[in-house]
Amino acid sequence: MHEAPLPSPSELLVSPPRRVPWYLRLGLWWARRATGKEPLPGRLLAHFPRGAVGAGLFELGAAHAPRDLGARELAAARLVASATAGCAFCIDMNAAGSAEAGLSTDELVALLTLDTSRWTALGPREALAARYAHALSSTPVAVPLELQSALREAYSDREIVVLATTIAQVNYWARFCNGLGVPLAGFFDERACSLPMPAPAVRS
């Protein structure tokens, strides 16, 4: 497992603020307790408290299985969005929950390497979630008519909106973390497999 101390200021585009408002300290404490890791993205957001509150509310509203959608579909969407956006922190965090979501090591690797030829083996709904995540996380965004039709057949309107929101949420964190040089934090135990990791987006 990665041991990931806080990066030095030279590894980040900006340093975490020295003082954090009390109401954000509560959120950071909760995130640290829930994950066992230092919530570096949250600490950096403390430079812009209003943005931190908005991001926190967005995160609190994240989709969860089985209330909103199946665990495998949500995991596939999050992993492919993370890999397409090239966010090491997001890949690390989302890969850590892949086994609990019911994905095998082979399925995890197929999703993170964006090996579309292997996605059909995931199951029809999972494969569609992965394809949709890849389409929405690419630039420019383009959702082919064939994919739109397949999504409508496999998912309800609400489920498609849940997928789109989940993918957009991952992309928010991916752009934020990549833009500030946030590294992976050691959520995923690489004794299971080695994670394919993108090169750092911000270099010193």
Buried (B, 14 or more C-beta within 10 A) or exposed (E): EBEBEBBEEEBBEEBBBEEBEEEBEEBBEEBBEEEEBBBBBBBBBBBEBEEBBEBBEBBEEBBEBEEBBBBBBBBBBBBBBBBBBBBBBBBBBBBBBBBEBEBEEEBBBBBBEBEBEBBEEBBEBBBBBBBBBBBBBEEEEEEEEEBEEBBEEBBEEEBBEBBBBBBEBBBBBBBBBBEBBBBBBBBBEEEEBEBEBEEBBBEE
